[in-house]
Amino acid sequence: MKKLICAAFCTTLILLIFSCEKDDFCISNPVTPSIIFRLYEIDEDGDEELKSVDSLYIWAEGKDSIYINQSTDSITIPLNSLEDKTVYNFAQGTELLNTFTINYTREEEYVSRSCGYRIIFNDVTIENGTNTNTWITSFTPATLTTINSQESAHVKIYH
């Protein structure tokens, strides 16, 4: 009887050990990158200087959510990973708004079993709306090869 109980215990223990799966934790943080805008002012000498904006409102076209930033010189906003285009409206306080249309091609990049996939944005083009009476004077660049990280700004906005 003791041998039968011991055999059953050993069998159960062996089954438990070999049936456990390795814990999969995503530790590499494979974030689908957002687009980063930096806000600048050009002085009379042509020098660039960071310039904060108060009461900046940003919202994606067709979305209810509004991003409200107070006194900032940098904006990080996500791109739509389900479509090849994202349209954002920028408004400063009560001033007229600018519309930025961002077109791109999406590429899925496999990270790992636990992390899954992330999206890389290739062949990025940015168009400013046709409204000429706005608070944004210009931006650069109008085209980007790829957006695959969030380590530095992608677009400079001059206002």
GISUL-V623698 format. One record per residue. N is the residue number from 0. RES is the residue in three letters. SS is DSSP state (H for helix, E for strand, C for the rest). PHI is phi as a letter, one per 20 degrees, with the letter a starting at -180 (none if undefined). PSI is psi in radians with two decimals (none if undefined). Layout:
((N;RES;SS;PHI;PSI) (N;RES;SS;PHI;PSI))
This chain:
((0;MET;C;none;-0.71) (1;LYS;H;f;-0.67) (2;LYS;H;f;-0.64) (3;LEU;H;f;-0.74) (4;ILE;H;f;-0.72) (5;CYS;H;f;-0.74) (6;ALA;H;f;-0.73) (7;ALA;H;f;-0.73) (8;PHE;H;f;-0.79) (9;CYS;H;f;-0.73) (10;THR;H;f;-0.78) (11;THR;H;f;-0.73) (12;LEU;H;f;-0.75) (13;ILE;H;f;-0.75) (14;LEU;H;f;-0.70) (15;LEU;H;f;-0.72) (16;ILE;H;f;-0.80) (17;PHE;H;e;-0.26) (18;SER;H;e;-0.19) (19;CYS;C;f;2.40) (20;GLU;C;e;2.67) (21;LYS;C;f;2.39) (22;ASP;C;f;2.24) (23;ASP;C;d;1.97) (24;PHE;C;c;2.36) (25;CYS;C;e;1.75) (26;ILE;C;d;-0.14) (27;SER;C;e;-0.12) (28;ASN;C;l;1.16) (29;PRO;C;e;1.29) (30;VAL;C;f;2.34) (31;THR;C;f;2.13) (32;PRO;C;f;2.58) (33;SER;C;e;2.86) (34;ILE;E;e;2.42) (35;ILE;E;d;2.18) (36;PHE;E;d;2.38) (37;ARG;E;d;2.47) (38;LEU;E;d;2.23) (39;TYR;E;c;2.80) (40;GLU;E;c;2.40) (41;ILE;E;d;2.19) (42;ASP;C;e;-3.11) (43;GLU;C;f;-0.44) (44;ASP;C;e;-0.06) (45;GLY;C;n;0.09) (46;ASP;C;f;2.57) (47;GLU;E;e;2.38) (48;GLU;E;c;2.33) (49;LEU;E;g;2.39) (50;LYS;C;c;2.06) (51;SER;C;f;2.75) (52;VAL;E;c;2.35) (53;ASP;C;e;2.59) (54;SER;C;l;0.97) (55;LEU;E;e;2.20) (56;TYR;E;d;2.28) (57;ILE;E;c;2.31) (58;TRP;E;b;2.56) (59;ALA;E;e;2.45) (60;GLU;C;f;2.28) (61;GLY;C;n;0.08) (62;LYS;C;d;2.63) (63;ASP;C;e;-0.43) (64;SER;C;f;2.47) (65;ILE;E;c;2.30) (66;TYR;E;e;2.17) (67;ILE;E;d;2.07) (68;ASN;E;d;2.37) (69;GLN;C;d;2.20) (70;SER;C;l;1.30) (71;THR;E;c;2.67) (72;ASP;C;d;0.17) (73;SER;E;b;2.41) (74;ILE;E;c;2.24) (75;THR;E;d;2.04) (76;ILE;E;c;2.53) (77;PRO;C;f;2.67) (78;LEU;C;d;2.67) (79;ASN;C;f;2.00) (80;SER;C;e;-0.01) (81;LEU;C;d;-0.18) (82;GLU;C;c;2.95) (83;ASP;C;e;0.26) (84;LYS;E;b;2.47) (85;THR;E;c;2.35) (86;VAL;E;d;2.15) (87;TYR;E;d;2.48) (88;ASN;E;d;2.31) (89;PHE;E;d;2.24) (90;ALA;E;c;2.39) (91;GLN;E;d;1.91) (92;GLY;C;l;-2.13) (93;THR;C;d;0.08) (94;GLU;C;f;2.88) (95;LEU;C;f;2.72) (96;LEU;C;e;2.76) (97;ASN;E;d;2.53) (98;THR;E;d;2.17) (99;PHE;E;d;2.16) (100;THR;E;d;2.12) (101;ILE;E;d;2.01) (102;ASN;E;d;2.57) (103;TYR;E;a;2.93) (104;THR;E;d;2.47) (105;ARG;E;e;2.46) (106;GLU;E;c;2.16) (107;GLU;E;e;2.35) (108;GLU;E;c;2.11) (109;TYR;E;f;2.24) (110;VAL;E;d;-1.02) (111;SER;E;a;3.02) (112;ARG;C;f;-0.69) (113;SER;C;e;-0.53) (114;CYS;C;e;-0.49) (115;GLY;E;n;-2.42) (116;TYR;E;d;2.77) (117;ARG;E;c;2.81) (118;ILE;E;d;2.35) (119;ILE;E;d;2.40) (120;PHE;E;d;2.09) (121;ASN;E;d;2.82) (122;ASP;E;l;0.95) (123;VAL;E;e;2.25) (124;THR;E;c;2.47) (125;ILE;E;c;2.24) (126;GLU;E;c;2.35) (127;ASN;E;e;2.48) (128;GLY;C;g;2.98) (129;THR;C;e;-0.02) (130;ASN;C;f;2.09) (131;THR;C;e;-0.27) (132;ASN;C;d;1.28) (133;THR;C;c;3.05) (134;TRP;C;e;-0.28) (135;ILE;C;e;2.14) (136;THR;C;e;-0.66) (137;SER;E;a;3.04) (138;PHE;E;b;2.80) (139;THR;E;b;2.57) (140;PRO;C;e;2.88) (141;ALA;C;e;-0.32) (142;THR;E;c;2.52) (143;LEU;E;c;2.52) (144;THR;E;f;-0.85) (145;THR;E;b;2.68) (146;ILE;E;c;1.81) (147;ASN;C;c;0.11) (148;SER;C;b;2.99) (149;GLN;C;c;0.58) (150;GLU;C;e;-0.40) (151;SER;C;b;2.95) (152;ALA;C;f;2.53) (153;HIS;C;e;-0.60) (154;VAL;E;c;2.41) (155;LYS;E;d;2.25) (156;ILE;E;d;2.26) (157;TYR;E;d;2.29) (158;HIS;C;b;none))
